[in-house]
């Protein structure tokens, strides 16, 4: 006998055809994962049979089929008219008496101990959340519903939402037959997150598809603001293996603006009894969940993923009353997990341009075209193929027109909102959460939208030239030495790790300091004594962190650990900071502490800085961060590189100072590498190597110091060539010394990236590894293979 209502605990994943993907998944988790620590609020679902019985009343199904068969979905105005007409028919049609009775009985049983129990009424389509499609945001959810009449209305609204404009268009676009899709309504106890937090998490990185992390977003109040893209949430990455090893595992934290939150209202009249209110500035400046809660969420996410044996997209909420975290939805992730891991696709800008505005990047593509600023659904027909759609937030209702755009730019939204998911699925570059794009960008203005430069998406003035490079892993021939990569930007680490590589030969701390911190370390150490205007600027930067110094150390830890996690167990050689005095002066507060040097390139930098009395306390902060990454988080694949060592005496002093700060050579497997970038380093290689475990050649500085030229000077720049015989003589000497001492020898300078023939020469010299810029890995690899070297 067919049923109208089934309780979640009596459902499992095999019941998708009866109650849809979301409700079947809730039942599966309640039945199978409760003992494993996954907490899901109870409730029940109406069945697909109930939905079809409802449509059988008064010839409703025939009317709907007739209207849809005659519809041209490319006519957005006609789509809106037909969709509205069908939804009105559904709301006006009474329930079959048997369904109405069972709905009343089940609701009474759910609220037996609380007559004012609030529920969420969620949609669950029978064709949704399959491994090859995501119906994310296509149907409605109604929150804080109290009373039988409002529950009945919400269930009808859920049924009607199967015929939203976006849902109709989505099904046609993806080849689903309207007649084969049914709707189940899930009636679930509300989690009281209006006084706490909620959000979305994925068991992979949504941009790169990297499987070893859980990506979590969080904001205050009910989760719909995050799902809808109405708020810019906090973001966190957690490394799965580190978490399961019982170590601190939060790799990254990004403080969102969290300007608004959704809370319950006192009225149920509309069936949408929630209000949106502003978040107090003090709350906005804090993370909405603790590291312990981030870790607990990740643990539950890993449990769910392991049970389903595929990457998952999960909605969660924290109850402000009992303090517990609940899973309210879980479905398969359907974009990155479906992409081929063997195909490497790289979009590269070929020219520079003026940045107009920035936001959070969705995907890694680039698009360009004329701007169309759209303020409401009524204007959708203005967007023509190839336009750049600019709006406040790209609600899933916009799906029919999103696929026309070459790129999407929004004022609000985070990387896990429904619209971001759909943009990824459609393969359209999107930059969300820009703040004021709708004010800054003007109709008809030509722009280039780049998501190819990391987490930060850039909107450039004009149509810039770009290219797409594609290769497959299978096409990579064998070569006789290691190709490593120079990776300074943690934002791109998860993406770059998919390239063929043997690890990171150069990770520059100064990139992390510049991009993720932006403040001079002395200004943070002396925070209380800063001038008022600088102190106020620094205060904004350090929001969410317990102290100015902790901000500096924690951000270094985040950047280093992200690189380490992306490439583990391969080596990640982290170079200690090598800013020159003029570069340090450009950081916030930097001019207060930096000397004014005539030639900073040859001045206060590298090892000389670390051992000086004026900078040693700053250097100790770098040591604290590296020690935490290696010893507490367990990333022993991180090795340390010391740059610009002028004398053998300096080499010994730096090694002693590192040991004093808990980074002793050989302890816990720690290798210390020295940058070989001064002629003195190559000439006295044997003596320098007594203090280190190997060399990494910095060909940029070695070339300019050997040839006596400033590589930044346009007048003599034409003479700069790493292939000069004098430079090669020094390179050869350094390689031989390392080979003789049986120590590591690699090169991380720009030379091999720019000149594949130099890479071949180094290979012939017997160098262990060449570390290349990521964009030159494939080209250099193929060049070396095509030289037909006798292996």
KEKOLBA-500884 format. One record per residue (C-alpha): x, y, z; chain. Coordinates in pm, whole numbers. Layout:
N
> X/Y/Z/A .
...
This chain:
791
> 0/0/0/A .
> 134/342/-96/A .
> 195/592/185/A .
> 138/967/201/A .
> 375/1029/495/A .
> 697/852/606/A .
> 904/941/915/A .
> 1273/1013/855/A .
> 1391/724/1072/A .
> 1206/485/838/A .
> 1381/622/529/A .
> 1715/549/365/A .
> 1909/642/55/A .
> 1722/376/-144/A .
> 1404/585/-106/A .
> 1501/869/-343/A .
> 1216/778/-577/A .
> 970/800/-285/A .
> 1084/1117/-104/A .
> 1356/1278/-316/A .
> 1728/1312/-255/A .
> 1731/1548/45/A .
> 1469/1366/251/A .
> 1613/1022/168/A .
> 1954/1151/279/A .
> 1816/1285/608/A .
> 1660/945/677/A .
> 1983/768/582/A .
> 2185/977/829/A .
> 1934/940/1115/A .
> 1921/563/1059/A .
> 2294/498/1008/A .
> 2511/782/1136/A .
> 2358/887/1469/A .
> 2589/649/1657/A .
> 2886/792/1466/A .
> 2820/1141/1604/A .
> 2620/1293/1319/A .
> 2326/1487/1463/A .
> 2017/1540/1244/A .
> 1686/1698/1361/A .
> 1387/1462/1339/A .
> 1078/1490/1125/A .
> 883/1332/839/A .
> 832/1361/464/A .
> 540/1365/226/A .
> 590/1112/-54/A .
> 605/1134/-431/A .
> 282/931/-427/A .
> 117/1207/-219/A .
> 239/1468/-468/A .
> 103/1276/-767/A .
> -230/1215/-593/A .
> -248/1589/-531/A .
> -182/1667/-900/A .
> -454/1418/-1002/A .
> -720/1642/-842/A .
> -935/1855/-1072/A .
> -725/1775/-1385/A .
> -432/1976/-1244/A .
> -163/1755/-1400/A .
> -311/1777/-1748/A .
> -331/2157/-1729/A .
> 33/2179/-1614/A .
> 159/1942/-1886/A .
> -28/2134/-2155/A .
> 112/2469/-2038/A .
> 472/2338/-2025/A .
> 453/2162/-2363/A .
> 365/2493/-2530/A .
> 635/2693/-2348/A .
> 949/2838/-2511/A .
> 1186/2869/-2212/A .
> 1417/3105/-2402/A .
> 1140/3365/-2384/A .
> 1200/3479/-2026/A .
> 883/3686/-2009/A .
> 666/3395/-2124/A .
> 852/3166/-1882/A .
> 766/3400/-1594/A .
> 398/3420/-1698/A .
> 348/3044/-1736/A .
> 538/2963/-1414/A .
> 326/3208/-1213/A .
> 4/3063/-1359/A .
> 99/2704/-1268/A .
> 200/2799/-913/A .
> -132/2978/-863/A .
> -322/2666/-974/A .
> -132/2455/-718/A .
> -193/2692/-426/A .
> -565/2707/-507/A .
> -610/2327/-536/A .
> -721/2154/-211/A .
> -529/1853/-74/A .
> -683/1505/-110/A .
> -860/1435/221/A .
> -640/1131/303/A .
> -319/1336/259/A .
> -457/1621/467/A .
> -551/1384/750/A .
> -212/1208/756/A .
> -30/1543/746/A .
> -229/1661/1048/A .
> -163/1337/1243/A .
> 212/1344/1175/A .
> 246/1713/1263/A .
> 61/1659/1592/A .
> 295/1368/1676/A .
> 604/1580/1598/A .
> 492/1862/1831/A .
> 349/1638/2105/A .
> 562/1800/2377/A .
> 549/2151/2238/A .
> 232/2291/2082/A .
> 428/2593/1953/A .
> 698/2383/1791/A .
> 852/2558/1488/A .
> 942/2350/1184/A .
> 1125/2394/859/A .
> 940/2279/548/A .
> 1197/2183/283/A .
> 1165/2070/-77/A .
> 1310/1743/-204/A .
> 1268/1655/-572/A .
> 1281/1290/-677/A .
> 1527/1362/-961/A .
> 1749/1591/-758/A .
> 2086/1544/-593/A .
> 2181/1260/-819/A .
> 2556/1219/-882/A .
> 2524/1379/-1226/A .
> 2306/1682/-1143/A .
> 2246/1938/-873/A .
> 1907/2102/-832/A .
> 2065/2341/-581/A .
> 1823/2618/-495/A .
> 1566/2520/-753/A .
> 1286/2470/-499/A .
> 1186/2655/-183/A .
> 1248/2617/189/A .
> 1016/2773/449/A .
> 1148/2838/799/A .
> 995/2884/1145/A .
> 653/2754/1045/A .
> 416/2723/1342/A .
> 63/2577/1334/A .
> -111/2325/1111/A .
> -259/2579/869/A .
> 81/2734/803/A .
> 239/2389/758/A .
> -27/2300/498/A .
> 32/2626/313/A .
> 410/2574/322/A .
> 373/2221/180/A .
> 166/2361/-109/A .
> 426/2634/-161/A .
> 692/2363/-175/A .
> 490/2171/-434/A .
> 442/2490/-634/A .
> 814/2569/-623/A .
> 877/2276/-859/A .
> 749/2521/-1120/A .
> 961/2824/-1034/A .
> 1098/2987/-1347/A .
> 1449/2874/-1256/A .
> 1339/2513/-1191/A .
> 1152/2484/-1521/A .
> 1450/2628/-1712/A .
> 1700/2413/-1524/A .
> 1518/2088/-1602/A .
> 1496/2170/-1972/A .
> 1863/2280/-1979/A .
> 1974/1951/-1818/A .
> 1738/1724/-2010/A .
> 1501/1625/-1728/A .
> 1142/1547/-1823/A .
> 904/1764/-1616/A .
> 653/1477/-1602/A .
> 904/1241/-1436/A .
> 997/1472/-1148/A .
> 793/1465/-827/A .
> 819/1675/-511/A .
> 843/1564/-149/A .
> 808/1808/142/A .
> 1028/1744/446/A .
> 883/1872/776/A .
> 1172/1898/1021/A .
> 1223/2044/1368/A .
> 1383/2389/1346/A .
> 1733/2432/1484/A .
> 1738/2753/1691/A .
> 2031/2904/1504/A .
> 1889/3257/1509/A .
> 2096/3314/1826/A .
> 2396/3120/1697/A .
> 2541/3037/1354/A .
> 2482/2825/1047/A .
> 2620/2766/703/A .
> 2729/2524/432/A .
> 3026/2289/400/A .
> 3176/2078/123/A .
> 3403/1778/168/A .
> 3635/1909/-106/A .
> 3761/2246/-223/A .
> 3484/2386/-440/A .
> 3723/2568/-673/A .
> 3996/2312/-743/A .
> 3823/1985/-652/A .
> 4104/1905/-404/A .
> 3972/1616/-195/A .
> 4187/1639/121/A .
> 4007/1935/280/A .
> 3666/2027/418/A .
> 3556/2376/313/A .
> 3321/2539/567/A .
> 3126/2865/549/A .
> 2951/3020/847/A .
> 2747/3325/934/A .
> 2519/3440/1214/A .
> 2151/3345/1229/A .
> 1958/3112/1002/A .
> 2146/2948/718/A .
> 1937/3084/433/A .
> 2149/3401/412/A .
> 2454/3189/327/A .
> 2265/2954/95/A .
> 2099/3242/-90/A .
> 2419/3443/-116/A .
> 2274/3737/78/A .
> 2576/3754/311/A .
> 2954/3727/278/A .
> 3028/3449/531/A .
> 3335/3343/726/A .
> 3533/3071/548/A .
> 3748/2789/683/A .
> 3954/2504/539/A .
> 4024/2192/747/A .
> 4278/1926/646/A .
> 4120/1583/677/A .
> 4428/1371/750/A .
> 4558/1616/1012/A .
> 4219/1625/1185/A .
> 4198/1247/1192/A .
> 4549/1236/1341/A .
> 4417/1439/1636/A .
> 4622/1749/1553/A .
> 4518/2114/1497/A .
> 4383/2100/1142/A .
> 4232/2440/1053/A .
> 4441/2553/755/A .
> 4273/2880/659/A .
> 4038/3136/809/A .
> 3881/3421/615/A .
> 3671/3671/809/A .
> 3352/3754/619/A .
> 3166/4082/652/A .
> 2846/3910/780/A .
> 2654/4237/750/A .
> 2309/4083/804/A .
> 2150/3778/965/A .
> 1815/3608/935/A .
> 1615/3560/1255/A .
> 1264/3444/1345/A .
> 991/3706/1341/A .
> 692/3704/1570/A .
> 444/3653/1286/A .
> 341/3344/1092/A .
> 98/3528/866/A .
> 303/3509/550/A .
> 427/3153/589/A .
> 779/3299/583/A .
> 811/3402/946/A .
> 1166/3531/938/A .
> 1321/3876/934/A .
> 1658/4000/814/A .
> 1840/4230/1058/A .
> 2179/4401/1070/A .
> 2467/4244/1261/A .
> 2640/4463/1520/A .
> 2991/4580/1414/A .
> 3153/4407/1713/A .
> 3003/4073/1609/A .
> 3103/4126/1247/A .
> 3465/4163/1359/A .
> 3463/3815/1517/A .
> 3449/3472/1358/A .
> 3099/3329/1388/A .
> 3225/2988/1509/A .
> 3529/2876/1708/A .
> 3812/2657/1584/A .
> 3672/2375/1801/A .
> 3334/2408/1626/A .
> 3504/2421/1286/A .
> 3680/2095/1373/A .
> 3357/1935/1498/A .
> 3181/2029/1173/A .
> 3465/1883/971/A .
> 3451/1559/1173/A .
> 3080/1519/1097/A .
> 3140/1606/730/A .
> 3412/1339/699/A .
> 3181/1082/862/A .
> 2904/1165/615/A .
> 3141/1156/316/A .
> 3284/821/423/A .
> 2933/677/455/A .
> 2822/797/112/A .
> 3164/730/-46/A .
> 3157/1049/-246/A .
> 3217/1425/-191/A .
> 2921/1590/-17/A .
> 2748/1929/-1/A .
> 2613/1975/352/A .
> 2401/2240/526/A .
> 2446/2276/902/A .
> 2314/2485/1191/A .
> 2416/2544/1551/A .
> 2136/2555/1809/A .
> 2168/2859/2036/A .
> 1972/2683/2312/A .
> 2159/2354/2349/A .
> 2486/2462/2183/A .
> 2490/2155/1957/A .
> 2568/2143/1585/A .
> 2307/1980/1359/A .
> 2318/1861/999/A .
> 2002/1979/822/A .
> 2079/1865/466/A .
> 2338/1653/287/A .
> 2360/1582/-84/A .
> 2631/1472/-329/A .
> 2858/1744/-464/A .
> 2803/1738/-839/A .
> 3046/1976/-1007/A .
> 3411/1928/-906/A .
> 3371/1562/-814/A .
> 3240/1498/-1167/A .
> 3528/1676/-1341/A .
> 3809/1469/-1487/A .
> 4116/1479/-1266/A .
> 4332/1392/-1565/A .
> 4251/1701/-1770/A .
> 4448/2011/-1671/A .
> 4282/2333/-1779/A .
> 4460/2665/-1720/A .
> 4330/3011/-1807/A .
> 4609/3269/-1831/A .
> 4585/3646/-1874/A .
> 4828/3755/-2146/A .
> 4829/4124/-2060/A .
> 4796/4347/-1756/A .
> 4513/4587/-1691/A .
> 4365/4826/-1440/A .
> 4175/4653/-1158/A .
> 3835/4816/-1107/A .
> 3702/4601/-823/A .
> 3771/4268/-645/A .
> 3566/3992/-481/A .
> 3563/3616/-418/A .
> 3636/3408/-726/A .
> 3413/3119/-836/A .
> 3593/2875/-1062/A .
> 3923/2940/-1244/A .
> 3803/3077/-1577/A .
> 3821/3418/-1742/A .
> 3539/3597/-1924/A .
> 3496/3936/-2083/A .
> 3226/4147/-2242/A .
> 3003/4450/-2194/A .
> 2851/4509/-1848/A .
> 2477/4473/-1792/A .
> 2373/4599/-1447/A .
> 2048/4422/-1359/A .
> 1845/4517/-1050/A .
> 1547/4281/-1073/A .
> 1411/3971/-1243/A .
> 1195/4194/-1460/A .
> 1509/4310/-1645/A .
> 1644/3964/-1727/A .
> 1561/3991/-2096/A .
> 1817/4277/-2123/A .
> 2105/4030/-2082/A .
> 2233/3916/-2420/A .
> 2475/3629/-2492/A .
> 2830/3736/-2399/A .
> 2730/4011/-2155/A .
> 2884/4038/-1808/A .
> 2589/4011/-1568/A .
> 2628/4250/-1271/A .
> 2374/4241/-990/A .
> 2337/4263/-612/A .
> 2324/3886/-574/A .
> 2261/3613/-830/A .
> 1966/3435/-678/A .
> 1899/3092/-834/A .
> 1587/3248/-988/A .
> 1832/3401/-1235/A .
> 1949/3063/-1372/A .
> 1759/3105/-1703/A .
> 1968/3412/-1785/A .
> 2294/3320/-1606/A .
> 2388/3078/-1881/A .
> 2380/3359/-2138/A .
> 2646/3560/-1954/A .
> 3019/3541/-2022/A .
> 3077/3618/-1652/A .
> 2885/3716/-1338/A .
> 2969/3983/-1079/A .
> 2774/4039/-756/A .
> 2776/4275/-459/A .
> 2689/4003/-208/A .
> 2733/3628/-167/A .
> 2990/3370/-67/A .
> 3149/3076/-243/A .
> 2891/2822/-120/A .
> 2569/3004/-205/A .
> 2328/2840/-452/A .
> 2413/3088/-725/A .
> 2786/3011/-694/A .
> 2709/2640/-723/A .
> 2506/2700/-1038/A .
> 2773/2928/-1187/A .
> 3028/2646/-1139/A .
> 2790/2394/-1290/A .
> 2731/2614/-1593/A .
> 3107/2672/-1623/A .
> 3074/3051/-1598/A .
> 3336/3260/-1412/A .
> 3179/3456/-1127/A .
> 3316/3705/-876/A .
> 3087/3738/-573/A .
> 3079/3960/-266/A .
> 3238/4263/-435/A .
> 3045/4507/-213/A .
> 2957/4784/-460/A .
> 2999/4642/-811/A .
> 2651/4761/-913/A .
> 2757/5120/-833/A .
> 3109/5110/-979/A .
> 3047/4917/-1301/A .
> 2840/5089/-1570/A .
> 2613/4954/-1843/A .
> 2799/4896/-2168/A .
> 3145/4921/-2007/A .
> 3379/4649/-2137/A .
> 3547/4450/-1862/A .
> 3747/4129/-1812/A .
> 3645/3908/-1519/A .
> 3934/3690/-1402/A .
> 3898/3400/-1157/A .
> 4238/3262/-1263/A .
> 4446/3435/-994/A .
> 4339/3263/-673/A .
> 4066/3320/-417/A .
> 4046/3688/-511/A .
> 3855/3751/-833/A .
> 3954/4058/-1036/A .
> 3743/4275/-1263/A .
> 3973/4456/-1506/A .
> 3900/4754/-1726/A .
> 3862/4665/-2094/A .
> 3879/4336/-2281/A .
> 4215/4179/-2197/A .
> 4372/3902/-2403/A .
> 4379/3560/-2236/A .
> 4437/3200/-2337/A .
> 4328/2852/-2234/A .
> 4585/2574/-2204/A .
> 4480/2211/-2175/A .
> 4683/1898/-2113/A .
> 4622/1553/-1976/A .
> 4826/1372/-1712/A .
> 4861/1076/-1948/A .
> 5041/1294/-2203/A .
> 5327/1377/-1963/A .
> 5641/1184/-2070/A .
> 5906/1070/-1823/A .
> 6210/1291/-1757/A .
> 6518/1206/-1549/A .
> 6497/1464/-1271/A .
> 6241/1630/-1045/A .
> 6030/1923/-1154/A .
> 5913/2118/-852/A .
> 5717/2444/-845/A .
> 5756/2795/-712/A .
> 5428/2856/-527/A .
> 5398/3172/-321/A .
> 5022/3214/-326/A .
> 4837/2981/-85/A .
> 4513/3071/-267/A .
> 4631/2865/-564/A .
> 4793/2576/-375/A .
> 4499/2333/-407/A .
> 4479/2409/-777/A .
> 4852/2388/-852/A .
> 4898/2057/-668/A .
> 4711/1884/-952/A .
> 4991/1969/-1197/A .
> 5260/1703/-1241/A .
> 5519/1794/-976/A .
> 5757/1669/-709/A .
> 5667/1931/-451/A .
> 5739/2300/-390/A .
> 6098/2411/-443/A .
> 6026/2767/-333/A .
> 5747/2900/-113/A .
> 5812/3268/-40/A .
> 5708/3388/306/A .
> 5700/3745/179/A .
> 5408/3659/-49/A .
> 5210/3535/252/A .
> 5310/3843/455/A .
> 5217/4080/175/A .
> 4888/3917/74/A .
> 4751/3775/398/A .
> 4897/4011/662/A .
> 4993/4343/506/A .
> 5133/4486/832/A .
> 5499/4527/934/A .
> 5580/4278/1213/A .
> 5731/4557/1427/A .
> 5401/4745/1408/A .
> 5227/4439/1554/A .
> 5491/4385/1822/A .
> 5464/4754/1920/A .
> 5089/4785/1859/A .
> 5011/4993/2172/A .
> 5271/5253/2078/A .
> 5154/5307/1719/A .
> 5024/5647/1605/A .
> 4645/5653/1632/A .
> 4570/5648/1257/A .
> 4800/5349/1194/A .
> 4667/5168/1501/A .
> 4309/5202/1376/A .
> 4409/5063/1035/A .
> 4588/4770/1199/A .
> 4288/4703/1428/A .
> 4070/4640/1123/A .
> 4327/4400/978/A .
> 4356/4188/1292/A .
> 3979/4144/1346/A .
> 3894/3793/1457/A .
> 4236/3719/1609/A .
> 4320/3729/1979/A .
> 4615/3972/1961/A .
> 4826/4161/1704/A .
> 5118/3918/1741/A .
> 4888/3613/1726/A .
> 4742/3756/1406/A .
> 5089/3766/1247/A .
> 5188/3418/1362/A .
> 4850/3259/1286/A .
> 4837/3406/936/A .
> 5186/3275/863/A .
> 5074/2936/995/A .
> 4767/2946/768/A .
> 4968/3026/458/A .
> 5245/2772/525/A .
> 5012/2492/636/A .
> 4790/2540/330/A .
> 5090/2486/103/A .
> 5209/2194/317/A .
> 4867/2024/314/A .
> 4820/2074/-60/A .
> 5144/1896/-149/A .
> 5196/1652/140/A .
> 5385/1419/157/A .
> 5601/1592/-106/A .
> 5859/1845/13/A .
> 5761/2209/56/A .
> 6070/2428/91/A .
> 5968/2750/269/A .
> 6204/3043/226/A .
> 6228/3273/526/A .
> 6122/3631/454/A .
> 6343/3814/205/A .
> 6186/4157/183/A .
> 6422/4445/114/A .
> 6390/4756/332/A .
> 6188/4945/68/A .
> 5946/4649/43/A .
> 5906/4624/421/A .
> 5844/5000/426/A .
> 5543/4947/197/A .
> 5367/4739/464/A .
> 5132/4917/707/A .
> 5352/5090/968/A .
> 5666/4996/776/A .
> 5805/5349/737/A .
> 5830/5375/1117/A .
> 6088/5098/1135/A .
> 6275/5069/805/A .
> 6602/5242/710/A .
> 6617/5457/396/A .
> 6871/5277/178/A .
> 7018/5392/-153/A .
> 7035/5036/-287/A .
> 6800/4806/-89/A .
> 6881/4512/-319/A .
> 7227/4501/-162/A .
> 7125/4622/182/A .
> 6942/4506/495/A .
> 6799/4173/383/A .
> 6818/3796/433/A .
> 7043/3645/698/A .
> 7184/3982/803/A .
> 6835/4088/907/A .
> 6757/3777/1112/A .
> 7067/3797/1332/A .
> 7046/4175/1384/A .
> 6930/4310/1721/A .
> 6670/4534/1550/A .
> 6488/4256/1362/A .
> 6549/3943/1568/A .
> 6214/3965/1751/A .
> 6035/3975/1412/A .
> 6234/3676/1290/A .
> 6132/3483/1602/A .
> 5766/3518/1496/A .
> 5848/3341/1168/A .
> 6017/3065/1370/A .
> 5708/3028/1594/A .
> 5488/2983/1288/A .
> 5716/2726/1125/A .
> 5752/2533/1451/A .
> 5373/2517/1491/A .
> 5323/2393/1134/A .
> 5588/2122/1173/A .
> 5557/2014/1537/A .
> 5191/2078/1628/A .
> 5016/2027/1294/A .
> 5259/1753/1192/A .
> 5361/1881/848/A .
> 5717/1748/851/A .
> 5729/1785/474/A .
> 5804/2154/538/A .
> 6172/2239/504/A .
> 6337/2575/572/A .
> 6542/2782/329/A .
> 6766/3070/436/A .
> 6812/3345/174/A .
> 7097/3588/103/A .
> 7373/3452/328/A .
> 7677/3673/274/A .
> 7942/3495/480/A .
> 8015/3155/630/A .
> 7998/3322/973/A .
> 7644/3447/901/A .
> 7548/3096/795/A .
> 7655/2953/1132/A .
> 7479/3232/1326/A .
> 7145/3180/1149/A .
> 7156/2804/1203/A .
> 7226/2862/1575/A .
> 6940/3115/1598/A .
> 6697/2873/1433/A .
> 6799/2604/1685/A .
> 6743/2847/1974/A .
> 6388/2894/1842/A .
> 6310/2521/1831/A .
> 6407/2460/1468/A .
> 6720/2252/1505/A .
> 6870/2102/1194/A .
> 6808/1724/1184/A .
> 6557/1729/1469/A .
> 6218/1586/1373/A .
> 6360/1533/1024/A .
> 6420/1905/963/A .
> 6640/1989/666/A .
> 6787/2339/629/A .
> 6853/2455/273/A .
> 7055/2764/182/A .
> 6984/2989/-112/A .
> 7290/2994/-333/A .
> 7250/3337/-487/A .
> 7576/3526/-429/A .
> 7897/3446/-617/A .
> 8058/3393/-274/A .
> 7811/3108/-207/A .
> 7919/2919/-520/A .
> 8289/2993/-479/A .
> 8297/2880/-113/A .
> 8027/2617/-159/A .
> 8210/2351/44/A .
> 8232/2576/350/A .
> 7871/2698/333/A .
> 7746/2342/296/A .
> 7896/2250/635/A .
> 7602/2436/796/A .
> 7326/2324/557/A .
> 7167/2018/398/A .
> 7192/2153/48/A .
> 7157/2447/-189/A .
> 6874/2595/-385/A .
> 7015/2823/-649/A .
> 6855/3166/-683/A .
> 6949/3243/-1042/A .
> 6801/3595/-1042/A .
> 7031/3744/-778/A .
> 7323/3523/-878/A .
> 7305/3656/-1234/A .
> 7280/4023/-1143/A .
> 7558/4001/-884/A .
> 7784/3805/-1118/A .
> 7731/4044/-1409/A .
> 7718/4356/-1189/A .
> 7385/4481/-1318/A .
> 7054/4586/-1169/A .
> 6787/4363/-1323/A .
> 6526/4632/-1253/A .
> 6714/4890/-1461/A .
> 6571/4922/-1809/A .
> 6900/5065/-1933/A .
> 7104/4747/-1877/A .
> 6824/4489/-1859/A .
> 6912/4354/-2205/A .
> 7238/4217/-2060/A .
> 7060/4008/-1797/A .
> 7086/3643/-1902/A .
> 7118/3344/-1668/A .
> 7283/3153/-1954/A .
> 7594/3374/-1947/A .
> 7912/3163/-1926/A .
> 8025/3326/-1599/A .
> 7692/3245/-1437/A .
> 7704/2891/-1570/A .
> 8054/2846/-1424/A .
> 7922/2935/-1079/A .
> 7616/2712/-1124/A .
> 7837/2421/-1222/A .
> 8061/2474/-918/A .
> 7763/2475/-680/A .
> 7618/2157/-835/A .
> 7952/1973/-813/A .
> 8001/2074/-449/A .
> 7658/1942/-350/A .
> 7710/1619/-544/A .
> 8048/1571/-376/A .
> 7895/1624/-31/A .
> 7591/1410/-120/A .
> 7356/1698/-42/A .
> 7044/1839/-211/A .
> 7093/2069/-509/A .
> 6805/2242/-684/A .
> 6729/2571/-855/A .
> 6431/2794/-786/A .
> 6519/3108/-982/A .
> 6331/3243/-1282/A .
> 6589/3122/-1535/A .
> 6462/2769/-1611/A .
> 6102/2899/-1631/A .
> 6203/3154/-1895/A .
> 6461/2940/-2075/A .
> 6383/2568/-2121/A .
> 6731/2527/-2277/A .
> 6882/2633/-1941/A .
> 6666/2370/-1771/A .
> 6809/2111/-2010/A .
> 7167/2226/-1937/A .
> 7101/2197/-1563/A .
> 6956/1850/-1618/A .
> 7274/1751/-1803/A .
> 7480/1887/-1512/A .
> 7304/1642/-1279/A .
> 7092/1886/-1076/A .
> 6839/1712/-847/A .
> 6543/1937/-919/A .
> 6432/2242/-1110/A .
> 6158/2450/-948/A .
> 5945/2629/-1207/A .
> 5665/2879/-1209/A .
> 5339/2680/-1239/A .
> 5249/2834/-1575/A .
> 5571/2703/-1731/A .
> 5568/2348/-1589/A .
> 5391/2185/-1882/A .
> 5583/2367/-2155/A .
> 5923/2300/-1993/A .
> 5834/1937/-1926/A .
> 5748/1872/-2290/A .
> 6053/2063/-2413/A .
> 6285/1847/-2204/A .
> 6114/1527/-2314/A .
> 6137/1627/-2681/A .
> 6516/1674/-2653/A .
> 6545/1294/-2666/A .
> 6791/1286/-2380/A .
> 6959/948/-2334/A .
> 6819/845/-1998/A .
